[in-house]
């Protein structure tokens, strides 16, 4: 098996980083060397690009899950756990109205 054909076969992880142009160039090179029939070239290129996209998606999922697991282990707050400035302002305003209402300074009109 020639070195060029081995490159194309071992493109499993390599397709992950190959651009469509590079894949097409590689397939054209295989065609010119006679290792792939011209009629099969387009299908081979599409399959290699598709395989690369699938591997890229799988790698993203794996990285995402590993990052989430690492963050959970170090107990870092997530975005949804953080109270925003507006939420704090709203809570403080409600508590101030409640305290002032209890002291009879302000009437608490909860019908608003």
N, C-alpha and C positions, 0 to 999 in steps of 0.2 A: 504494500500500500504506500503510495507516495506521501511525502511530507505535507503537501498541499491538501490532499484528501483527508489526512489525519487531522489537520487543522479544522476542516469543516465538520468532521465527526465529533471532535472534542469541543465543539462550539457550545456545548451544553451551558456551561457557566459563562463562556465567552460571549454568547449571544446576548447575555444580560447587558454587557457593556458596549456591544457593537451597535452602531447606528445603522439605519436602513441602508444608507449609501455604502457603508463598509461591507455589509452582508451582500448587497448586489454586486459590488466589485469582486468579492471573493467568489461568488457564484459564476460571474463572468470569467474569472480566471480559471475556474474548474472546467467551464465549457471550452475555453480556448485550449486547455491541456487535454481535452477529450475525456475527462473523468466524469463528466455529467453531460447527458444529452441536452441539446439546446431546447427541446420541447419540455424537458423537466426542470429547466432552470428557474422559471418564474415560480413554479410550485415550491421548489426547494427554498428559494429566497423567502417566499411568504411563510413557509413553515418555520424557517429559522427566525424570522422576525417575530412571529407569533409566539414561538417558544421563549424567545428572549423577553417579550412583554409579560408572559405568564410567570417567568422566573423573577422578573423585576417586581411584580405584584406580590409574589410569595415572599420575596426578601423583605419588602416593605412591611408585610404583615408580621414576619418574624421579628424584625427590628422593633416595630411598634409594641409587640407583646413583651419583648425583652426589656424595653425601656419602662413600660408600665410596671412590670414585675420589680425592676430595680427601684423605681420610685416608691412603690408600695413598701419595699423592705426598709427604706430609709425614712418612711413616714413623712414625705413631703406633701404639703397642701396642693390640691389640684385646683384648677381654675374655678370649678363649680363650688369649691369649699370656701373661697375667699369672698368676704362681704364687700360690696362696692361702697363707694363714698355716698351715693344716693340712698342706698339701703340703710346705711348708718344714720344719715340725716333724717330719714323717715322715722326710724326707730327712736332717735333722740327726741324728735318733735312730738311723737306720740306719748313718750314717757313724760316729757315736760308738761304737756296738756293734762295728762292724767294726774300728776302731782299738784299742779296749779288748781285743778278742778277739786281735788280732795281737800285742798286748803281753802276752798271757796273763793279763790281769786278770779278764776275763769269758769264760765259755765261750759261744761262738756256737752257739745251738741253732736252726738254720735249718729244723727240722721243724715249728715252731709256725705 
